[in-house]
Amino acid sequence: MKLSVKSDYATRAVLSLARRFGSQEAVRIEEIARENAVPPNYLVQILIELKTAKIVKSVRGKAGGYLLARPPVQITFADVLLCVHGPLFDTPALTDDACPPQLRECWQRLRRSIESEAAQIHFQYLVEAGTDPARMFYI
């Protein structure tokens, strides 16, 4: 399993917005990009995908920018990764009739495990982990 840099950038952007969730002030793309060392032109494309998935919303105008579309406790790592990457784990063995059943079961278990773990990590937890060293996230 190898995720793209796009997945990393998307999660960074959502975490930035999650940290500011209570303020209701839109954050400009340039600020998110600078804060996360992400190219602004690439970030625009990512935010459009996140907006389509209703993870973020945009605000037009002079005070425009982006906000989370829902509370960070309702947005999981899996939501963001699935939005910009698609399936988190895929292998031809899952649909290959020549793959021995015992191997296919192993592949399915691995996929379920990855998807389940990603679905349990919500961005509110990540925000809190960043402010409380005792809550740091370890795998």
Secondary structure, DSSP 8 states (H G I E B T S, - for coil): ----HHHHHHHHHHHHHHHTGGG---B-HHHHHHHHT--HHHHHHHHHHHHHTTSEEEE-STT-EEEESS-GGG-BHHHHHHHHHS-SS--GGGT-TTS-HHHHHHHHHHHHHHHHHHHH-BHHHHHHHHH-GGG----
